[in-house]
């Protein structure tokens, strides 16, 4: 009798374990296109219900999918035996879109959010930046209440300072920091901060697809590291340019394949 009881307990725990694993493996968020079928396959006894207004949706243990025609977010609850909720699920329904695959090489000019600090250098034997706390990889976004979007913005503000102390806002690790630097006049009668900055980068990529109706396109699907700071570039906007592929470097373990084109630009200012 005791042996049978132990078998029943083990069987119950096994079923419970299977249920828990099955539920935990179900994603909490889904993205589907308008008109696509949607269903969740799981164990018997688990049902899917919309939280707000009941919606015709295929439930568990069926090979038939029900089409969802309304666009937007639908929140569902995964219920055990229709008695209590065990998991929340969100389905984001996006408009159906037609895209055209391309797969052609393109040149890209990428403009940073603010100007990226890529180095430091002395001005007339002095280091005006020395106590500012600014480091390579920081992004300068504002000087004396003036928004800094390009290197030319920075040049103009610094030269108009006439050597007076400047209040500078920069971003590091998503935190905005305020500091100050007093520019120094060089031999050319120009005021400098001793900070090398860049507002753009360029490279070669692949145009994956474009959407005929909106003229929108998709290209690189990964972050881009700056060549000097080796940090991810915070991109504000960019543009495509024509390019010619000059060479292709074969990829290997720890060394990804690289395309080299003829449209690279590097813009610096200090």
Beta strands, then each sheet from edge to edge (+ up, - down):
strand 1: 29-33
strand 2: 37-38
strand 3: 46-50
strand 4: 66-67
strand 5: 72-80
strand 6: 84-94
strand 7: 100-120
strand 8: 139-143
strand 9: 146-147
strand 10: 165-172
strand 11: 175-182
strand 12: 184-185
strand 13: 191-192
strand 14: 195-210
strand 15: 217-218
strand 16: 235-241
strand 17: 245-249
strand 18: 258-261
sheet 1: 1+ 6+ 5- 3+
sheet 2: 2+ 4-
sheet 3: 9+ 8- 7+ 14- 15+
sheet 4: 9+ 8- 7+ 16-
sheet 5: 9+ 8- 10+ 11-
sheet 6: 12+ 13-
sheet 7: 17+ 18-
end
